[in-house]
Amino acid sequence: MPHSISLDQLSNGSLLSGPPPLVPKLDALRGDDFILGQLGERKISGQMERSIITAAPGRRKIWDFATNLHCSIIGTCLSTAELRHILIKLGRQEAATASEHDLHACGVVIASQRHDGAKLLHKALDRRHRVSISRFDRAKTTAEVRAAWKEAVQRGDIPGAYWAALSHPATNDVLLREIFADVHMLSHLVGAANRADIRRLRQLEDENAELDAKVGRQQQQLRDAVVSREATIRALQRTLEERIAHDRDNTAQYSSESDSAVWVNLVADLKRRLATAENHCERLERELAECRSALTAERDARAETEKQDKELRRELDEVEVSLADIAEVNNAKRQPPCLSNLTLLYVGGRQAQIGHLRAVAERSGAIFLHHDGGIEERSGLLQGLISRADAVLFPVDCISHAAMSLIKRTCRQSDKPFLPLRGAGLAPFCAALNKPTAFMPSSVAQDGA
């Protein structure tokens, strides 16, 4: 993209007196395999010096920002699907089949054109991140905006907080540099994680190919050994038959002692050769069994890795859906909550995340109850909370064995659904809330089936 600058230039310059930097879009947070764009070093021109961010009494518009900051805003705060919809609405029909990179580039160009689509982009950003904007509007000073941004980073709410913080009227040059540095480093972390996953997948594929080749060689050796053994047996049988016929014709020429010695030697030779062939065959069969076992284990490990990858991507999609619902919270056409009047009990987890889980559950219409599993709260209260709840959820990585056993036993006795979650994070919880059928009792689920 044009007008890109490095972090060194950013630290020596001013976002309010020069063009701000670009950062790669963070669509990888939703599971897309995005490769970070190259941040180059270019000289700031006089024309760019005039396209600075100007202070405004209210929130800044997207066309008020320097052109270098548009790439960061479009890539981080808008999804590919939303950007494609906006471009098609502006009459750019080629956007329906354009690549993600082309869509991004077109959006960055339009962002600086106030009367040619920038207003539509600005409205889309405000509509998508309305909740974050409302939260940041409570901040009146630069310090309060900085504190709200740090809190959003801890929650993982990057897109909405990024747009709300940049457009806030109290955001100054120093705070802009800090916010950009945080987003820039997050993009590096996301790229490094994706590269590690791809490298591990390629390593598994190479190992799988080597095992397949090894198994093929072992099978060929086994076939050759079997064929060789059968040929040896047939040759020995022919030799024995020929020797018997020859001895029958020349019985008068040999004494009984010499015939006995010949037969003993011949039988001993045949037994020795047969034992050697059988030992070789058994060794090859053992090696083949070991190779097959190793190949099966590797395939199982690869399948488990792919399963975990799909599960993580599905959870990220569910979180994306939940965030989209939050952005449309004031929309009059929003459908009623899917878990209306349903009481959910969450047992265990990390205390710092309980508030976020409660907010997500209540936005879905559910009543949220919590018990820490006996760490600080008395374990005797757990059975009473289970009796009040319609369904019980617990993270398998952050709960005691005693509490888990009590939940399973009590829920089975009272025919209440319980749902183990993969982890104590927000993503598994959001994914569970988007499956209302998981909270139905087993008897009701069987009747419905």
C-alpha positions as CSV (number, residue, x, y, z in Angstrom):
1,M,0.0,0.0,0.0
2,P,1.3,3.6,-0.6
3,H,2.7,5.9,2.0
4,S,3.8,3.2,4.4
5,I,6.2,4.2,7.2
6,S,8.1,2.2,9.8
7,L,7.9,2.1,13.6
8,D,11.2,4.0,13.8
9,Q,9.7,6.9,11.8
10,L,6.6,6.7,14.0
11,S,8.6,7.0,17.2
12,N,10.6,10.0,15.9
13,G,7.7,11.8,14.3
14,S,4.2,12.8,15.3
15,L,0.9,11.3,14.3
16,L,-0.7,14.7,14.5
17,S,2.0,16.4,12.4
18,G,2.8,13.7,9.9
19,P,1.3,10.6,8.2
20,P,0.5,7.8,10.7
21,P,1.7,4.3,10.0
22,L,-0.2,1.4,8.4
23,V,-0.7,-2.0,10.0
24,P,-1.9,-5.2,8.5
25,K,-5.5,-6.1,9.0
26,L,-6.3,-8.4,11.9
27,D,-8.8,-10.7,10.1
28,A,-6.5,-13.6,11.3
29,L,-8.2,-13.1,14.8
30,R,-11.2,-14.8,13.1
31,G,-9.1,-17.8,11.9
32,D,-8.3,-16.5,8.3
33,D,-4.8,-17.4,7.1
34,F,-3.6,-13.8,6.5
35,I,0.0,-13.0,5.7
36,L,1.2,-9.7,7.2
37,G,2.0,-7.0,4.7
38,Q,5.5,-5.6,4.5
39,L,6.1,-2.3,6.3
40,G,8.5,-0.3,4.1
41,E,10.4,2.9,4.6
42,R,9.4,5.8,2.4
43,K,10.1,9.5,2.6
44,I,7.2,11.7,3.7
45,S,6.2,14.1,0.9
46,G,5.0,17.6,1.3
47,Q,1.5,16.6,0.1
48,M,1.4,14.1,2.9
49,E,2.5,16.7,5.4
50,R,-0.7,18.6,4.6
51,S,-2.9,15.5,5.1
52,I,-2.5,15.5,8.9
53,I,-5.2,14.8,11.5
54,T,-6.9,18.0,12.5
55,A,-8.3,18.5,15.9
56,A,-12.1,18.6,16.0
57,P,-14.6,19.4,18.8
58,G,-16.3,16.1,18.3
59,R,-15.3,12.6,17.2
60,R,-13.1,12.6,14.1
61,K,-14.4,11.3,10.7
62,I,-12.4,8.7,8.8
63,W,-11.5,11.3,6.0
64,D,-10.0,13.5,8.7
65,F,-7.2,11.0,9.3
66,A,-4.0,10.9,7.3
67,T,-4.1,8.5,4.4
68,N,-1.5,6.3,6.1
69,L,-3.8,5.5,8.9
70,H,-6.7,4.3,6.6
71,C,-5.0,0.9,6.0
72,S,-4.9,0.2,9.7
73,I,-8.5,1.2,10.3
74,I,-10.0,-0.7,7.3
75,G,-7.9,-3.8,7.9
76,T,-8.6,-4.0,11.7
77,C,-12.1,-2.6,12.2
78,L,-14.1,-3.9,9.2
79,S,-14.5,-7.6,8.1
80,T,-14.1,-8.7,4.5
81,A,-17.8,-9.4,4.1
82,E,-18.8,-5.9,5.3
83,L,-16.2,-4.2,3.1
84,R,-17.4,-6.2,0.1
85,H,-21.0,-5.2,0.8
86,I,-20.1,-1.5,1.0
87,L,-18.1,-1.5,-2.3
88,I,-21.0,-3.2,-4.1
89,K,-23.4,-0.7,-2.7
90,L,-21.1,2.1,-4.1
91,G,-21.6,0.5,-7.6
92,R,-18.3,-1.4,-7.8
93,Q,-19.7,-4.7,-9.0
94,E,-16.2,-6.1,-9.5
95,A,-16.0,-6.3,-5.7
96,A,-18.3,-9.4,-5.7
97,T,-15.4,-11.6,-7.0
98,A,-12.4,-9.6,-6.0
99,S,-9.7,-11.0,-3.6
100,E,-9.4,-9.9,0.0
101,H,-6.3,-7.9,-0.8
102,D,-8.0,-6.0,-3.7
103,L,-11.0,-5.3,-1.5
104,H,-8.7,-3.9,1.2
105,A,-6.8,-1.7,-1.2
106,C,-10.0,-0.3,-2.7
107,G,-11.4,0.4,0.8
108,V,-8.2,2.3,1.8
109,V,-8.4,4.5,-1.3
110,I,-12.1,5.3,-0.8
111,A,-11.5,6.2,2.9
112,S,-9.9,9.5,2.0
113,Q,-12.7,10.5,-0.5
114,R,-15.4,12.1,1.6
115,H,-18.0,12.4,-1.1
116,D,-17.1,9.2,-2.9
117,G,-17.8,6.5,-0.3
118,A,-15.9,7.6,2.9
119,K,-19.2,8.6,4.6
120,L,-20.5,5.1,4.0
121,L,-17.4,3.6,5.5
122,H,-17.6,5.9,8.5
123,K,-21.3,5.0,9.1
124,A,-20.4,1.3,8.8
125,L,-17.6,1.6,11.4
126,D,-19.9,3.6,13.8
127,R,-22.7,1.0,13.4
128,R,-20.4,-2.0,13.9
129,H,-18.6,-0.6,16.9
130,R,-21.5,1.3,18.6
131,V,-21.0,-0.4,21.9
132,S,-17.3,0.4,22.1
133,I,-17.9,4.0,21.1
134,S,-20.5,4.4,23.8
135,R,-18.0,2.9,26.4
136,F,-15.2,5.3,25.2
137,D,-17.6,8.3,25.3
138,R,-17.5,8.1,29.1
139,A,-13.8,9.1,28.9
140,K,-13.3,12.8,29.0
141,T,-9.5,13.1,29.2
142,T,-6.5,11.5,27.4
143,A,-5.6,9.4,30.5
144,E,-9.2,8.0,30.7
145,V,-9.0,7.1,27.0
146,R,-5.7,5.4,27.6
147,A,-7.1,3.4,30.5
148,A,-10.2,2.4,28.5
149,W,-7.9,1.2,25.6
150,K,-5.7,-0.9,28.0
151,E,-8.8,-2.5,29.5
152,A,-10.1,-3.3,26.0
153,V,-6.8,-4.9,25.1
154,Q,-7.0,-7.1,28.2
155,R,-10.5,-8.2,27.1
156,G,-9.3,-8.9,23.5
157,D,-11.8,-6.3,22.1
158,I,-9.4,-4.9,19.6
159,P,-11.4,-3.8,16.5
160,G,-14.1,-1.8,18.3
161,A,-11.7,-0.2,20.8
162,Y,-9.2,0.7,18.1
163,W,-11.8,2.7,16.1
164,A,-13.4,4.3,19.2
165,A,-10.0,5.3,20.6
166,L,-8.7,6.7,17.3
167,S,-11.8,8.8,16.7
168,H,-12.1,10.1,20.3
169,P,-11.6,13.8,20.5
170,A,-9.4,13.5,23.6
171,T,-6.8,11.2,21.8
172,N,-3.6,13.1,21.3
173,D,-0.4,12.3,19.3
174,V,1.3,10.4,22.1
175,L,-1.7,8.2,22.8
176,L,-2.1,7.5,19.0
177,R,1.5,6.2,18.9
178,E,0.9,3.9,21.9
179,I,-2.3,2.5,20.4
180,F,-0.7,1.9,17.0
181,A,2.3,0.1,18.7
182,D,-0.1,-2.2,20.6
183,V,-2.0,-3.2,17.4
184,H,1.2,-3.5,15.4
185,M,2.7,-6.0,17.9
186,L,-0.6,-7.9,18.1
187,S,-0.4,-8.4,14.3
188,H,3.0,-9.9,14.7
189,L,1.8,-12.3,17.4
190,V,-1.1,-13.4,15.2
191,G,1.2,-14.0,12.2
192,A,3.7,-15.9,14.3
193,A,1.0,-18.2,15.6
194,N,-0.3,-18.9,12.1
195,R,3.2,-19.6,10.8
196,A,3.8,-22.1,13.7
197,D,0.6,-24.0,12.9
198,I,1.4,-24.1,9.2
199,R,5.0,-25.3,10.0
200,R,3.7,-28.1,12.3
201,L,1.1,-29.2,9.7
202,R,3.8,-29.4,7.0
203,Q,6.1,-31.3,9.3
204,L,3.3,-33.8,10.0
205,E,2.6,-34.2,6.3
206,D,6.4,-34.9,5.6
207,E,6.5,-37.4,8.4
208,N,3.3,-39.1,7.1
209,A,4.9,-39.3,3.6
210,E,8.1,-40.9,5.0
211,L,6.0,-43.5,6.9
212,D,4.0,-44.3,3.8
213,A,7.2,-44.8,1.8
214,K,8.7,-46.9,4.6
215,V,5.6,-49.1,4.8
216,G,5.7,-49.5,1.0
217,R,9.3,-50.7,1.2
218,Q,8.5,-53.1,4.0
219,Q,5.6,-54.6,2.1
220,Q,7.7,-55.0,-1.0
221,Q,10.4,-56.7,1.1
222,L,7.8,-59.0,2.7
223,R,6.4,-59.9,-0.7
224,D,9.9,-60.6,-2.1
225,A,10.7,-62.8,1.0
226,V,7.5,-64.8,0.6
227,V,8.2,-65.3,-3.1
228,S,11.8,-66.2,-2.4
229,R,10.7,-68.7,0.3
230,E,8.2,-70.3,-2.0
231,A,10.7,-70.6,-4.8
232,T,13.3,-72.1,-2.3
233,I,10.7,-74.7,-1.1
234,R,9.8,-75.7,-4.6
235,A,13.5,-76.0,-5.6
236,L,14.1,-78.2,-2.5
237,Q,11.1,-80.3,-3.4
238,R,12.4,-80.8,-6.9
239,T,15.9,-81.6,-5.6
240,L,14.4,-84.1,-3.2
241,E,12.4,-85.8,-5.9
242,E,15.3,-85.9,-8.3
243,R,17.5,-87.3,-5.5
244,I,14.9,-90.0,-4.6
245,A,14.6,-91.0,-8.3
246,H,18.3,-91.0,-8.8
247,D,18.9,-93.2,-5.7
248,R,16.2,-95.6,-6.8
249,D,17.9,-96.1,-10.1
250,N,21.3,-96.6,-8.4
251,T,20.4,-98.6,-5.4
252,A,22.9,-101.4,-6.3
253,Q,25.8,-98.9,-6.4
254,Y,25.5,-97.6,-2.8
255,S,25.5,-99.4,0.5
256,S,22.8,-99.0,3.0
257,E,25.1,-97.0,5.3
258,S,25.9,-94.4,2.6
259,D,22.2,-94.0,1.7
260,S,21.3,-93.4,5.4
261,A,24.0,-90.7,5.7
262,V,22.9,-88.9,2.5
263,W,19.3,-88.8,3.7
264,V,20.2,-87.5,7.1
265,N,22.3,-84.7,5.6
266,L,19.6,-83.8,3.0
267,V,16.9,-83.6,5.7
268,A,19.1,-81.5,8.0
269,D,19.9,-79.1,5.1
270,L,16.3,-78.7,4.3
271,K,15.3,-78.1,7.9
272,R,18.0,-75.5,8.3
273,R,17.0,-73.6,5.1
274,L,13.3,-73.7,6.1
275,A,14.0,-72.4,9.6
276,T,16.1,-69.5,8.2
277,A,13.3,-68.5,5.7
278,E,10.7,-68.6,8.5
279,N,12.8,-66.5,10.9
280,H,13.3,-63.9,8.1
281,C,9.6,-63.8,7.3
282,E,8.7,-63.4,11.0
283,R,11.1,-60.5,11.4
284,L,9.7,-58.7,8.3
285,E,6.1,-59.2,9.6
286,R,7.1,-57.7,13.0
287,E,8.7,-54.7,11.3
288,L,5.6,-54.2,9.1
289,A,3.3,-54.3,12.2
290,E,5.5,-51.7,13.9
291,C,5.4,-49.4,10.9
292,R,1.6,-49.8,10.6
293,S,1.2,-49.0,14.3
294,A,3.4,-45.9,14.0
295,L,1.5,-44.7,10.9
296,T,-1.8,-45.1,12.6
297,A,-0.6,-43.1,15.7
298,E,0.7,-40.3,13.4
299,R,-2.6,-40.2,11.5
300,D,-4.5,-40.1,14.8
301,A,-2.3,-37.2,16.0
302,R,-2.8,-35.4,12.7
303,A,-6.6,-35.9,12.9
304,E,-6.7,-34.6,16.5
305,T,-4.7,-31.5,15.5
306,E,-7.1,-30.8,12.6
307,K,-10.0,-31.4,14.9
308,Q,-8.7,-28.9,17.4
309,D,-8.0,-26.4,14.6
310,K,-11.6,-26.7,13.4
311,E,-12.9,-26.4,16.9
312,L,-10.9,-23.2,17.5
313,R,-12.0,-21.7,14.1
314,R,-15.7,-22.6,15.0
315,E,-15.3,-20.9,18.4
316,L,-13.8,-17.8,16.8
317,D,-16.8,-17.7,14.3
318,E,-19.2,-17.9,17.2
319,V,-17.4,-15.1,19.0
320,E,-17.6,-13.0,15.7
321,V,-21.4,-13.7,15.6
322,S,-21.8,-12.7,19.2
323,L,-19.9,-9.4,18.6
324,A,-22.0,-8.7,15.6
325,D,-25.1,-9.2,17.7
326,I,-23.7,-6.8,20.3
327,A,-23.1,-4.2,17.6
328,E,-26.7,-4.4,16.5
329,V,-28.0,-4.0,20.1
330,N,-30.1,-0.9,19.2
331,N,-31.5,-2.3,16.0
332,A,-35.3,-2.5,16.2
333,K,-35.4,-5.6,13.9
334,R,-33.1,-7.6,16.3
335,Q,-34.6,-11.0,17.0
336,P,-35.5,-11.9,20.7
337,P,-32.8,-13.5,22.8
338,C,-32.3,-17.2,22.1
339,L,-32.0,-18.2,25.8
340,S,-34.8,-16.1,27.3
341,N,-35.5,-16.9,30.9
342,L,-33.0,-19.8,31.0
343,T,-31.0,-20.0,34.2
344,L,-27.4,-21.1,33.6
345,L,-25.0,-22.1,36.4
346,Y,-21.3,-21.7,35.6
347,V,-19.0,-23.6,38.0
348,G,-15.2,-22.9,38.2
349,G,-13.3,-20.7,35.8
350,R,-11.2,-17.7,36.4
351,Q,-12.6,-14.9,38.6
352,A,-11.4,-12.1,36.3
353,Q,-13.5,-13.4,33.5
354,I,-16.8,-14.0,35.3
355,G,-18.0,-10.5,34.7
356,H,-17.5,-10.9,30.9
357,L,-19.3,-14.3,30.9
358,R,-22.2,-12.8,32.9
359,A,-22.6,-10.0,30.4
360,V,-22.6,-12.3,27.4
361,A,-25.1,-14.6,29.0
362,E,-27.5,-11.8,30.0
363,R,-27.3,-10.3,26.5
364,S,-28.6,-13.7,25.3
365,G,-31.5,-13.5,27.7
366,A,-30.2,-16.0,30.2
367,I,-29.9,-15.7,34.0
368,F,-26.3,-16.2,35.1
369,L,-25.3,-18.0,38.3
370,H,-21.7,-18.8,39.4
371,H,-19.9,-21.0,41.9
372,D,-16.1,-21.2,42.1
373,G,-16.2,-25.0,42.8
374,G,-15.3,-24.8,46.4
375,I,-12.1,-22.6,46.3
376,E,-13.6,-19.7,48.4
377,E,-17.3,-20.5,48.4
378,R,-18.6,-23.4,50.4
379,S,-19.0,-26.6,48.3
380,G,-22.3,-27.2,50.1
381,L,-23.9,-24.4,48.2
382,L,-23.2,-26.1,44.9
383,Q,-26.1,-28.6,45.1
384,G,-28.6,-25.8,45.9
385,L,-27.4,-23.8,42.9
386,I,-27.7,-26.8,40.6
387,S,-31.3,-27.3,41.7
388,R,-32.1,-23.6,40.7
389,A,-30.4,-23.8,37.3
390,D,-31.8,-25.2,34.1
391,A,-28.3,-26.2,32.8
392,V,-24.8,-26.3,34.2
393,L,-21.6,-25.4,32.4
394,F,-18.0,-25.8,33.6
395,P,-14.5,-25.5,32.0
396,V,-12.6,-28.8,32.2
397,D,-9.3,-27.1,32.6
398,C,-10.3,-24.8,35.6
399,I,-12.4,-26.9,38.0
400,S,-11.7,-29.4,40.8
401,H,-12.4,-33.1,40.3
402,A,-14.7,-33.2,43.3
403,A,-16.9,-30.3,41.9
404,M,-16.9,-32.0,38.4
405,S,-18.0,-35.3,39.9
406,L,-20.7,-33.7,42.0
407,I,-22.1,-31.8,39.0
408,K,-22.3,-34.9,36.8
409,R,-23.9,-37.0,39.5
410,T,-26.5,-34.4,40.6
411,C,-27.4,-33.5,37.0
412,R,-27.9,-37.1,36.0
413,Q,-30.1,-37.7,39.0
414,S,-32.3,-34.6,38.2
415,D,-32.2,-35.1,34.4
416,K,-30.6,-31.7,33.9
417,P,-28.2,-31.0,31.0
418,F,-24.5,-30.2,31.8
419,L,-22.0,-29.0,29.3
420,P,-18.2,-29.4,29.7
421,L,-16.4,-26.5,28.0
422,R,-12.9,-26.9,26.4
423,G,-11.4,-24.1,28.4
424,A,-12.2,-21.2,30.7
425,G,-12.0,-18.5,28.0
426,L,-14.8,-16.5,26.4
427,A,-14.8,-18.2,23.1
428,P,-15.9,-21.7,24.3
429,F,-18.6,-20.0,26.4
430,C,-19.9,-18.0,23.4
431,A,-19.9,-21.1,21.2
432,A,-22.0,-23.0,23.8
433,L,-24.6,-20.2,24.1
434,N,-25.1,-20.3,20.3
435,K,-26.3,-24.0,20.6
436,P,-29.6,-23.7,22.5
437,T,-30.3,-27.4,22.0
438,A,-27.4,-28.3,24.2
439,F,-29.3,-26.9,27.2
440,M,-32.3,-29.2,26.7
441,P,-32.8,-32.1,29.2
442,S,-31.9,-35.5,27.7
443,S,-35.5,-36.7,27.9
444,V,-36.8,-33.7,26.0
445,A,-34.0,-34.0,23.4
446,Q,-34.9,-37.7,22.8
447,D,-38.7,-36.8,22.4
448,G,-37.8,-34.1,20.0
449,A,-35.6,-36.5,18.0
